[in-house]
């Protein structure tokens, strides 16, 4: 929406928002419903400093302090976790509770999402965030920092929780994730799946582009 508003502000009034969609046939919830015992999950480029995985590691350490029985945390995605973050996990005593899955294949992603209970994102900045859409399509409540992308995808209090960048991010993520596990997770799971299917399905994004295509291929000046 921010990009669409900018384009229109520079006199390009014929602008259509067609964000990338998610394959809701491939990314689906568990057949037996949302599972609060599933691991906490974050999928991203593991060596991208913008993801601020250090905040997520510290947040998870807070969760284990408040609730020793909290499910494990799984980091998955492309690349390798930087050595500094691995050292942080060790320093906080989380080595037996945090799992890193590097270079996860596309074929493994659907089952990876289905095995989780809550999707976590602690990015400093984020575009639309395809992994959030994949998580939502898989029926996962999302707890994320309020990046530009998350503001487009997550409905605060309905499909998950948005955490202000100006807040105590680590403490807020911990509190919100635990609250999802305690109550509301089932409703948020259903709402997340519904929103992914109604607002962000891949076929809808394609149809918007195809519908607008004649406007961008017509001769300059608006002639037929």
N, C-alpha and C positions, 0 to 999 in steps of 0.2 A: 504494500500500500504506500509506503514512503517513496519508493521509486516511481510508482505511478503518479503520485502527487507532484514529484519533481518534474517528470516529463511533461505533465500538463502545465506546470508553471512556466515552462519555456515555450509555450504556445503550440505544443504538440497535443492538441485536444483529443485527437483520435487515438487514444491509448487504451489498451485492454489488458487487464491483469490476468495473466495465465501462468500461475506458479507451477513448478514441477509437481507432478502427482506421485502417488504411491500405488503399487500393485496390490490392491486389496484382496485379490484372489490368492496371491502368494504369501502375503503377510496376514495371518489370521490368528485369532485368539485360541487358547486351549479349548479343546472340545468339552472339558469338564469345568470350565469357568476359571475365573481369576484365582490364583494361588498365593496367599499371603506368605507362604513358607518359601517361595522362590527367591533366588538371589537378587540382589540389587545390581543393576546393569548400567554401564555407560559404554557406548560405541562411538569411536572417533578415530582420527589420526593420532596415534598415541604419542608422537613426538612433536605435536603442534602446540606451541606454548600458549596460543590463544585459548585453548581448551581449559586451561587452569586446573589441571588434574590435581595439583597440589592442594587446592581448596577442597576438592572432593575427598582426597585421602584424609585430610584433617577432619572434615565433616564426619566421615565414617568412624574415625577414632572416637569422636564425641558420641556417636550413636552406640558404640560398643560399651562406653563408660556408663551411659544411661540405661542401656539394655544389653547385657552380655549375650542374650539369646538372639540378637538381631541376625538375619540371614547374611551370608557372605557377600562380598562385593566383587564383581567381575568387571574388569576392563577388557574391551575387545576392539579390534580394528586393525588398520594398516600400520606397519612400522613396528618399532620397538619402544618400550617405555624407557625414557632417559634414565641414566644411572642415578641422577640426583633424586628422582621420584622413587626409584627402587630403594635408595638409602633412607628416604623419608618413611617409607612403609616399614622398614626394619627398625628405625629409631622409635617409631610409635608402637612397636610391638604387634604389627598387623600382618606379619609375614605368613602366618597360617590362616589368615582370614581373607586375604586379598589375592585373587587369581588374575593373571594377565594372559590373554589369548591373542597372540600376534598374528597378523596376516590371515585373518579369518576369511575363508572363501565365501563368495556370494551364495553358494548352495547351503552353507551352514547357518546363514543369518536367520532365516525364519524360525528354526528350532531354538536358536540361541535366545531370541526374543521371547518365545513361548515359555521358556523355562524360568523367566524372571518374574518378579512381583512388582517392582517399581523401576522406572527408567529415570536416571539422574543425569543432569547436565550442569556443568559449572563454568561454562565458557565466559570469557570477558567480552567477546564479540562473536556473532554468529549470523550467517546468512539465513536462508529459510530453515535449514537444518533437516535434511532428508532422514537422518537417523531418528529424529523425534517423530516424524510422520510414520516411519516403519514401526516404531514402538507403539504409537497410538493405534495403528491398524491391527497390531497384535494384541490389543486390549490392555496396554500397560498405562497406568496413571503416570504422569510425567511431573517430576519436580525439577525445575530449571531456573537458572538465572534469567532475568527479564531482558534478554537480548532482542534485537530487532526481529530476528527470526522467530523466537519463541513467542513474542507478542502476537505474531500472525497465526500461530498454530495452536498454542495452549490457551484454553479458556480458564482463567484463574478461578479456583474453587469448584470447577465442574469437571474438567478433564485432567486436572492436576493443580500444581501450585507454581506461581512465578515469584522469584526471589529478587528483590531490588538489589542492584549493584552497590547501592549506598548503605545497605544494611550490614549486619554481621552475617555475611554470606554463609560461612561454615556452620554457624549455630542455627541459622534459619533453615538451611537444607536439611540438617539433622532433625530438627523439630518437625518439619513438614513430612519428611519421609517416614518418620515413626508414626505420625498421625495417620498417614495413609494406611500403614500396616495395622493400626489399631482399629480404625473405622473409616468407612467411606470408600475403601478401595474397590469394592465390588461395583458401586455406582459409578465411580470415576472410570473404571475399566470399560463399562458399557458405554459411557459417554464419549470416551476417547475413540473407541472403535466406530461409534456412530458418526462422530465428526470427521474422522479420516475418510469414511465411506461416502459421506454426503458432500464434503467441501474439497477434499483433496484426492479423489480417485484419479488415476492416470488418464482414464478415458475422457474425463471432464476437461483436463488441461489440454488434451489434444483437440477436443471439439472446439474449444475457445480459439485456438490458433487457426484451425481450419475455417471457422466462421469469419474470422477477421482477415484471412488471407487475401480475398478479392480486393479489399480496401488498400492493401499495401502493394498490390501488383498493377493497379490501374494507372494509366498515364498521369504524369505530373500535371497538376492543375485541376484534377477531378473529372476529366473527360471520360466518356464511356469507352 
